Structures are given as C-alpha cells and as structure tokens.
Amino acid sequence: FERAPDGSLPHGWLYSRNANPTRDALEHCLAALEGGAEAAAFASGSAATMTVFQALGGGAHVVLPLDAYYGTLKLAREVFATLGISISVADMSDVESVRAAMRPETKAVWIETPSNPLVAVADIARLAAVAHAGGATAVVDNTWATPVLQRPFELGCDIVMHSTTKYLGGHGDVLGGALVTREANALWERIRTIQSAGGAVASPFDCWLVMRGVRTLPYRMRGHCANARAVAEYLAAHRAVERVHWPGLPADAGHEIASRQMSDYGGMLSVVVRGGRDGAIATAGRLELFTRATSLGGPESLVEHRASVEGPGTRAPEGLLRVSVGLEHPDDLIADLEQALSRA
C-alpha cells in the first residue's frame, strides 16, 4: 500500500499480512452475522483453532469434546501438548462430565455442536455457565450449524470458530477459517496479535470467495436442512441401516436440546450401515450421485468412511458413513441411496 509523500498511510493499510480492505470487509461481515464485536479471518479453520490455543499460553488447561473434529484433537495432543498446554476430553452431552474435567488452570472449554462425526448435540448455555464458573472462556465451533441455525453468543459463549471452507464459503472452492468474539478483551487482543504476527491469514481472494458464499447462506441452509431431513427419514426406515445420527429425528439423543438452541437441524448426518467396515465402504463405493470425498457444506452431496480418514484412535464406528447432504433434488439422492443399499 503506497504511502503519501509525508510517509502517512492515506488509506489506512500498511501491509496485507496485518490487514487489507477485503479481509476487513469479511471480518466486519462475519462479526455482524454472529452478532459479535469483532472477527478475525484465517487461512483455515485449523489456523483459527491453533490461534486460540496459542493465545491461551503455556500452562493452560483446555477441556475438549470426546467427539470432536479429529484435527482439533490432533492439534491439541500432538502440537500444543508439547508446548505446555494440557487437555482433558469430556462427553459434552453430559454437563457433569465437563464440570468434573475442570481444573483451577482451565482457560477454555471448547464446545463443538453438532459434533463431527457423530452429530451429537451439546447444551451451549449450560456448558458456557460451567466454563464461566471456573473462570474459563467458552469457545463454540459453529461450523456445522452456521449463524443461520445457531446463535452461540445469545447462549452465553465468548468466542465462535468457523471453518469458512464449509457452509460459509459454500461452494467447495475456498479454504479459510474465522474467529468471532463477543467482546474485544485481553484474550482477543492476543488473538489479533498472533493473527498479524504469525501471518496465517486468509488471502484477499479467498476472503472475497467467502463473502460471495455468505450472500446465499440463508437460502442454501434451507435447502441443506430440507434435503437432510428427507434423507435421514429415508435412511432411518431402511433395513440395511443400523442407526442414523441426525438431531432432527425425534428419536435422536440430541433432538430436545437441538430443538431449543437451533432453528433447524443442519445438513450433516452420519449413517451406520450393517456389515461394519466392509459394508460401509462397499455401500459408499456403489453411490453414483454422492461424491466420495472429504469436506462438507458445498452444493454437492459428499460421503466418506470417517474411520478410514481418521485412522488409529478414531471414535467413528467402522460402519459409519459421514454424509454432507447437498442441494440436489432429494428424490435423486434417495434413489441413489436405494440402489446402493439394496445390494448391501
């Protein structure tokens, strides 16, 4: 950014790693979407997560979900455990389990709801109260629900994290992450410092792509939710299916909480098919309209055998397929599932 003859910055920007107009526009957009004070955009969801851990500092203790995105647990266990940050994992669907995991040095409770890959639901308001009672920050990964379906700040949380790669970008063509804070406090200032000094920031073009995706977010989420409902109800009644994880089903363990804290139940589901690992992989292999790929939140429907992706130590059942239900016609999605499952 060119300086004026007197050395001043007439447009307010010095260097793109620190800030630039496109990233500023996205950060203002995301803060407004979540109802927060400020936002910070990163090169990936993992970079956003990593920045929170870095900001907490050595000696901190963090309570993480037993059922969490495996990349979050991998960061905690293999990177930050060697830097003096300790973790405990707890069943976030059991508030007392989280309360029991708290320590005097606990600095954050990381809440992921709905969870990946079991689509479990956690009570944000009660968990935030537990975190605050212990002097800790409540962080919510709101990637799967988006601010359209779930409002973490209204439920008491302090920081919201997004992988903007997913529903916010919405087209499967961008990599990014974001943090949004309810208030610009000392922890947020450390996050901002790490964002600028560390440089794991979203590029201007990627910021533009996310803003493009946000324009259609409410309408896309309606389609994802409606299609997920049709697919989940079909799968729940199929003889080749052992279990469907989707909180919109009345029999789902998270249905009551999700009905209170979400405006709809999301476009992600997991299905456990009969026949274990071999049955799940064979079923995925027969699908024609669903793409076998990692990621979620785009217009195309994706399926993957999550245990294979996560590897040793995975909590995903061997028969589980994670499904990102896209925006194709639901009759076509169900027809594809029918032909794949009918040969199971």
Secondary structure as GFF3:
##gff-version 3
##sequence-region A 1 344
A	DSSP	alpha_helix	21	34	.	.	.	ID=ss1
A	DSSP	beta_strand	38	42	.	.	.	ID=ss2
A	DSSP	alpha_helix	45	56	.	.	.	ID=ss3
A	DSSP	beta_strand	61	65	.	.	.	ID=ss4
A	DSSP	alpha_helix	70	74	.	.	.	ID=ss5
A	DSSP	pi_helix	75	79	.	.	.	ID=ss6
A	DSSP	three_ten_helix	80	83	.	.	.	ID=ss7
A	DSSP	beta_strand	86	90	.	.	.	ID=ss8
A	DSSP	alpha_helix	95	101	.	.	.	ID=ss9
A	DSSP	beta_strand	106	112	.	.	.	ID=ss10
A	DSSP	alpha_helix	124	133	.	.	.	ID=ss11
A	DSSP	beta_strand	137	141	.	.	.	ID=ss12
A	DSSP	alpha_helix	146	149	.	.	.	ID=ss13
A	DSSP	three_ten_helix	152	155	.	.	.	ID=ss14
A	DSSP	beta_strand	159	162	.	.	.	ID=ss15
A	DSSP	beta_strand	177	181	.	.	.	ID=ss16
A	DSSP	alpha_helix	186	198	.	.	.	ID=ss17
A	DSSP	alpha_helix	204	214	.	.	.	ID=ss18
A	DSSP	alpha_helix	217	236	.	.	.	ID=ss19
A	DSSP	beta_strand	241	245	.	.	.	ID=ss20
A	DSSP	alpha_helix	255	261	.	.	.	ID=ss21
A	DSSP	beta_strand	268	273	.	.	.	ID=ss22
A	DSSP	alpha_helix	276	286	.	.	.	ID=ss23
A	DSSP	beta_strand	291	292	.	.	.	ID=ss24
A	DSSP	beta_strand	302	305	.	.	.	ID=ss25
A	DSSP	alpha_helix	306	310	.	.	.	ID=ss26
A	DSSP	beta_strand	320	324	.	.	.	ID=ss27
A	DSSP	alpha_helix	330	341	.	.	.	ID=ss28
###
